[in-house]
Amino acid sequence: MQNFEYFNPTRIIFGQGTLPQLDKQIPETARVLVLYGGGSAERHGTLAEVRSALGKRSVHAFGGIEPNPRFDTLMRAVSLVREHKIDFLLAVGGGSVIDGTKFVAAAACYDGDAWDILASMGQVVRTALPLGVVLTLAATGSEMNHNAVVTHPQSQTKAFFASPRVFPQFAVLDPEKTYTLPARQLANGVVDAFTHVVEQYLTYPVDARVQDRYAEGLLQTLIELGPNVVREPADYASRANLMWTATQALNGLIGAGVPHDWATHLVGHELTVLHGLDHAQTLAVLLPAMLSARREAKRDKLLQYASRVWHIETGSADERIDRAIHLTRAFFERLGVMTRLRDYGIHAGHIDALVAQLEKHGMTALGERGDVTLALSRHVFELSL
């Protein structure tokens, strides 16, 4: 196992009817900005519950944070923070709203060009406003980590940053808040959580037995619950297990002391920027192809994945790997998420532009071994057609 430090200060408040506990988590004198996405939080009453829980505090609201939150949108929120002397941020939504709120928390306290935060991957962040979360979509795990991704449309860039100063102070996780989500968002959440686990687990062995078994349990839980969550009427037990699994997938625990990959995520960003695919759609398209293209470098862990996650025990080593990759693709498709570029109108003629974007953004040596070159990324796109 590799050396590691693990720190996570986020308080989790989990369960039905827990939203009123906001009152105990935010200082009574706080000037609060509630950030949210589209109108669903308002239509389904979540924002009204939040306002009620905040009581007599000074509260302002900022809506319209997009999926793949945009830099220019978030900078308008920063202006609002400064205008009203906001001193606490509350994200009400899923991963995009939470990521955007983390950026606002850092940018509102930064005196220079806020793009520096993204260009430096968070290295310039010295202080940030405190923030909390009311989670309405189980997917990214952003409610319990210090990472964020922001899109800059003008430069066609999805930029990542991380800072321990943007850990949420708390996150309210009420599974009932996911009951009104459409099937597409539920399916995307399952794919996102699944791929988060894979990017930390399916690399190469370092004898991290606790992390491996934990990761395998999360994957098996998603496989068991995913299709039912997407297709069946909402039930509390399934939504609760999905919400907690998605949080655990990226709160740093299974990634402690093990190599990380993230090539599927980083290559997938270009599909979102150039073709508008949902983040999870890019993962479903690229992950099976990425595993196939890198099967030799990942051979030992692929065989472990085949055995422990998919219970494949017969056949040659290559046959077991092929079967595990096939079942991964089939799982995504059972969720209703298509796994071929052609399903989204993307063809061979688009690959040159995608590879050029990777080169432009310096994505030339990705993966746990730095061996995902532009040539290998091109091959992955070709396998994904």
GURO-544698 format. One record per residue (C-alpha): x, y, z; residue in one letter; residue number from 1; chain. Coordinates in steps of 0.1 Angstrom, whole numbers. Example, Ala and Ser with C-alpha at 12.3 -4.5 7.8 and 13.67 -1.06 7.14 Angstrom:
BEGIN
x:y:z:resn:resi:chain
123:-45:78:a:1:A
137:-11:71:s:2:A
***
This chain:
BEGIN
x:y:z:resn:resi:chain
0:0:0:m:1:A
12:35:-8:q:2:A
18:62:18:n:3:A
-12:84:23:f:4:A
-29:111:45:e:5:A
-66:110:49:y:6:A
-87:139:61:f:7:A
-124:146:57:n:8:A
-141:172:79:p:9:A
-175:171:63:t:10:A
-203:163:87:r:11:A
-230:140:71:i:12:A
-266:144:82:i:13:A
-283:114:67:f:14:A
-319:104:65:g:15:A
-355:114:58:q:16:A
-367:146:74:g:17:A
-333:159:82:t:18:A
-334:191:63:l:19:A
-346:212:93:p:20:A
-312:204:109:q:21:A
-298:232:87:l:22:A
-307:255:115:d:23:A
-282:239:138:k:24:A
-254:239:113:q:25:A
-253:275:101:i:26:A
-245:304:124:p:27:A
-276:324:134:e:28:A
-260:356:123:t:29:A
-249:343:89:a:30:A
-257:361:57:r:31:A
-265:331:35:v:32:A
-265:327:-3:l:33:A
-285:296:-15:v:34:A
-272:284:-48:l:35:A
-292:260:-70:y:36:A
-296:248:-105:g:37:A
-328:247:-125:g:38:A
-364:251:-113:g:39:A
-368:216:-99:s:40:A
-357:225:-64:a:41:A
-383:253:-63:e:42:A
-411:232:-80:r:43:A
-408:203:-56:h:44:A
-406:225:-25:g:45:A
-370:219:-15:t:46:A
-361:256:-16:l:47:A
-391:264:5:a:48:A
-380:239:31:e:49:A
-345:254:30:v:50:A
-358:289:35:r:51:A
-380:277:64:s:52:A
-351:260:81:a:53:A
-329:291:78:l:54:A
-354:311:98:g:55:A
-346:348:103:k:56:A
-312:347:88:r:57:A
-304:371:59:s:58:A
-309:349:29:v:59:A
-303:356:-8:h:60:A
-307:331:-37:a:61:A
-288:324:-69:f:62:A
-303:300:-94:g:63:A
-295:288:-129:g:64:A
-262:269:-123:i:65:A
-259:246:-153:e:66:A
-249:210:-156:p:67:A
-211:214:-161:n:68:A
-212:248:-143:p:69:A
-200:277:-164:r:70:A
-173:301:-153:f:71:A
-193:332:-164:d:72:A
-224:321:-145:t:73:A
-204:314:-113:l:74:A
-187:348:-115:m:75:A
-221:364:-114:r:76:A
-227:346:-82:a:77:A
-193:359:-69:v:78:A
-205:394:-76:s:79:A
-237:388:-56:l:80:A
-216:375:-27:v:81:A
-195:406:-27:r:82:A
-225:430:-31:e:83:A
-244:416:-2:h:84:A
-215:407:20:k:85:A
-224:370:20:i:86:A
-205:350:46:d:87:A
-220:315:41:f:88:A
-229:295:10:l:89:A
-255:267:8:l:90:A
-256:245:-23:a:91:A
-290:229:-30:v:92:A
-286:203:-58:g:93:A
-263:177:-72:g:94:A
-227:177:-82:g:95:A
-227:206:-106:s:96:A
-243:230:-81:v:97:A
-219:218:-54:i:98:A
-189:221:-77:d:99:A
-200:256:-87:g:100:A
-205:266:-51:t:101:A
-170:255:-42:k:102:A
-156:277:-69:f:103:A
-177:306:-57:v:104:A
-165:300:-22:a:105:A
-129:303:-33:a:106:A
-133:330:-60:a:107:A
-152:354:-36:a:108:A
-121:355:-14:c:109:A
-95:357:-42:y:110:A
-82:392:-52:d:111:A
-67:382:-86:g:112:A
-82:368:-118:d:113:A
-105:340:-106:a:114:A
-94:319:-136:w:115:A
-61:315:-116:d:116:A
-79:291:-93:i:117:A
-86:267:-122:l:118:A
-54:273:-140:a:119:A
-34:264:-109:s:120:A
-58:235:-100:m:121:A
-65:252:-67:g:122:A
-30:259:-56:q:123:A
-36:296:-53:v:124:A
-66:291:-29:v:125:A
-56:304:5:r:126:A
-90:310:20:t:127:A
-127:304:11:a:128:A
-161:311:24:l:129:A
-177:283:45:p:130:A
-203:262:26:l:131:A
-228:235:32:g:132:A
-249:212:10:v:133:A
-284:199:7:v:134:A
-280:170:-17:l:135:A
-308:163:-42:t:136:A
-290:139:-67:l:137:A
-267:110:-57:a:138:A
-239:109:-82:a:139:A
-207:128:-79:t:140:A
-197:125:-42:g:141:A
-189:163:-43:s:142:A
-209:167:-11:e:143:A
-180:151:8:m:144:A
-149:160:-10:n:145:A
-127:190:-19:h:146:A
-128:187:-57:n:147:A
-147:206:-84:a:148:A
-149:209:-122:v:149:A
-159:242:-139:v:150:A
-165:248:-176:t:151:A
-151:278:-195:h:152:A
-171:278:-227:p:153:A
-150:304:-245:q:154:A
-119:283:-243:s:155:A
-138:250:-246:q:156:A
-122:239:-213:t:157:A
-134:218:-184:k:158:A
-111:227:-156:a:159:A
-105:208:-124:f:160:A
-94:223:-90:f:161:A
-91:209:-55:a:162:A
-85:226:-22:s:163:A
-90:215:14:p:164:A
-105:249:20:r:165:A
-136:240:0:v:166:A
-146:209:18:f:167:A
-183:214:27:p:168:A
-188:219:65:q:169:A
-218:196:64:f:170:A
-240:178:39:a:171:A
-277:170:44:v:172:A
-285:137:26:l:173:A
-322:130:26:d:174:A
-329:101:1:p:175:A
-365:113:-3:e:176:A
-351:144:-22:k:177:A
-343:120:-51:t:178:A
-378:108:-55:y:179:A
-388:133:-82:t:180:A
-357:128:-104:l:181:A
-362:116:-140:p:182:A
-348:82:-151:a:183:A
-320:99:-171:r:184:A
-306:116:-141:q:185:A
-309:85:-119:l:186:A
-291:64:-145:a:187:A
-264:91:-149:n:188:A
-258:91:-112:g:189:A
-253:53:-111:v:190:A
-228:54:-140:v:191:A
-209:83:-124:d:192:A
-206:66:-90:a:193:A
-196:33:-106:f:194:A
-169:49:-127:t:195:A
-156:69:-97:h:196:A
-150:36:-80:v:197:A
-134:20:-110:v:198:A
-110:49:-116:e:199:A
-95:43:-81:q:200:A
-98:5:-80:y:201:A
-90:-8:-114:l:202:A
-54:2:-118:t:203:A
-26:-21:-105:y:204:A
-23:-41:-73:p:205:A
-6:-25:-43:v:206:A
-19:-50:-17:d:207:A
-45:-25:-4:a:208:A
-69:-51:8:r:209:A
-93:-29:27:v:210:A
-96:-4:-1:q:211:A
-101:-32:-27:d:212:A
-128:-49:-7:r:213:A
-146:-17:0:y:214:A
-145:-7:-36:a:215:A
-158:-41:-47:e:216:A
-187:-38:-23:g:217:A
-196:-4:-36:l:218:A
-195:-17:-72:l:219:A
-217:-47:-63:q:220:A
-242:-25:-45:t:221:A
-245:-3:-76:l:222:A
-250:-33:-98:i:223:A
-277:-47:-75:e:224:A
-295:-14:-71:l:225:A
-289:5:-103:g:226:A
-315:-10:-127:p:227:A
-343:-10:-101:n:228:A
-336:26:-90:v:229:A
-339:37:-126:v:230:A
-370:16:-136:r:231:A
-390:10:-104:e:232:A
-411:34:-84:p:233:A
-390:52:-57:a:234:A
-385:33:-25:d:235:A
-366:46:5:y:236:A
-342:17:10:a:237:A
-329:17:-26:s:238:A
-325:55:-27:r:239:A
-308:55:7:a:240:A
-283:29:-3:n:241:A
-276:46:-37:l:242:A
-271:80:-21:m:243:A
-246:66:5:w:244:A
-228:46:-21:t:245:A
-223:76:-44:a:246:A
-210:96:-15:t:247:A
-185:69:-4:q:248:A
-173:65:-40:a:249:A
-155:98:-40:l:250:A
-150:109:-4:n:251:A
-113:99:-5:g:252:A
-115:67:15:l:253:A
-113:40:-12:i:254:A
-87:62:-30:g:255:A
-63:64:0:a:256:A
-30:46:-5:g:257:A
-38:33:-40:v:258:A
-29:46:-75:p:259:A
-56:65:-94:h:260:A
-65:65:-131:d:261:A
-90:93:-141:w:262:A
-82:90:-178:a:263:A
-118:81:-186:t:264:A
-130:112:-169:h:265:A
-104:135:-185:l:266:A
-108:122:-220:v:267:A
-146:123:-215:g:268:A
-145:160:-208:h:269:A
-138:167:-244:e:270:A
-169:149:-255:l:271:A
-190:171:-232:t:272:A
-173:203:-244:v:273:A
-174:195:-281:l:274:A
-206:175:-284:h:275:A
-227:183:-253:g:276:A
-229:148:-239:l:277:A
-238:144:-202:d:278:A
-208:137:-181:h:279:A
-221:101:-173:a:280:A
-228:95:-210:q:281:A
-191:101:-218:t:282:A
-181:77:-190:l:283:A
-204:49:-203:a:284:A
-190:53:-238:v:285:A
-154:55:-229:l:286:A
-149:32:-199:l:287:A
-154:-2:-217:p:288:A
-131:9:-245:a:289:A
-105:23:-221:m:290:A
-104:-10:-202:l:291:A
-101:-30:-235:s:292:A
-74:-7:-249:a:293:A
-54:-9:-216:r:294:A
-60:-45:-207:r:295:A
-23:-55:-205:e:296:A
-14:-27:-181:a:297:A
-45:-34:-160:k:298:A
-44:-72:-164:r:299:A
-41:-82:-128:d:300:A
-68:-59:-115:k:301:A
-91:-67:-144:l:302:A
-89:-104:-135:l:303:A
-96:-95:-99:q:304:A
-125:-73:-110:y:305:A
-139:-102:-131:a:306:A
-137:-126:-102:s:307:A
-148:-105:-72:r:308:A
-173:-81:-88:v:309:A
-188:-102:-117:w:310:A
-181:-137:-102:h:311:A
-164:-149:-134:i:312:A
-143:-179:-126:e:313:A
-141:-200:-157:t:314:A
-123:-196:-191:g:315:A
-89:-183:-200:s:316:A
-76:-151:-185:a:317:A
-84:-132:-217:d:318:A
-119:-147:-219:e:319:A
-125:-136:-183:r:320:A
-114:-101:-190:i:321:A
-135:-99:-222:d:322:A
-165:-111:-202:r:323:A
-160:-85:-174:a:324:A
-157:-57:-199:i:325:A
-188:-70:-218:h:326:A
-208:-71:-185:l:327:A
-197:-36:-177:t:328:A
-210:-23:-210:r:329:A
-242:-43:-206:a:330:A
-248:-29:-171:f:331:A
-247:7:-184:f:332:A
-271:-2:-212:e:333:A
-295:-18:-187:r:334:A
-296:15:-170:l:335:A
-306:31:-203:g:336:A
-273:48:-210:v:337:A
-259:41:-244:m:338:A
-223:31:-248:t:339:A
-213:39:-284:r:340:A
-203:72:-299:l:341:A
-226:65:-328:r:342:A
-255:65:-304:d:343:A
-249:102:-299:y:344:A
-243:110:-336:g:345:A
-205:111:-332:i:346:A
-185:93:-359:h:347:A
-149:87:-371:a:348:A
-147:121:-387:g:349:A
-150:137:-353:h:350:A
-120:120:-337:i:351:A
-93:144:-350:d:352:A
-110:173:-333:a:353:A
-114:154:-300:l:354:A
-77:144:-300:v:355:A
-67:180:-309:a:356:A
-86:192:-278:q:357:A
-67:167:-256:l:358:A
-34:180:-270:e:359:A
-45:216:-265:k:360:A
-53:209:-228:h:361:A
-21:190:-222:g:362:A
-38:156:-218:m:363:A
-10:137:-233:t:364:A
2:113:-205:a:365:A
-29:103:-185:l:366:A
-37:73:-163:g:367:A
-20:57:-133:e:368:A
11:50:-153:r:369:A
10:81:-175:g:370:A
8:58:-205:d:371:A
-25:71:-220:v:372:A
-9:91:-249:t:373:A
-27:109:-276:l:374:A
-23:78:-298:a:375:A
-39:56:-271:l:376:A
-67:81:-266:s:377:A
-74:81:-304:r:378:A
-76:43:-302:h:379:A
-101:45:-273:v:380:A
-123:68:-294:f:381:A
-121:44:-323:e:382:A
-130:14:-301:l:383:A
-160:35:-288:s:384:A
-175:41:-322:l:385:A
***
